[in-house]
């Protein structure tokens, strides 16, 4: 069973970047930390969009992993 990944425009991706949601997967935590730093240096809508697209791509690429599927289900109920 594969978890459904919401579109990159889903507002919950922004919540991850802003620290309002926390991933458990170590790779995601590292990426979110870097994206949060990028956004804090340039807090514009364009930067947030780019960050969300990158994070969405990360989860999409790894969606076949059971740990990622569980995390997607937790973050995006």
ABEGO torsion letter per residue (X at the ends): XBBBBBBAABAAAAAAAAGABBBABAAAAAAAAAAAAAAAABBBAAAAAAAAAAAAAAAAAAAABAAAAAAAAAABX
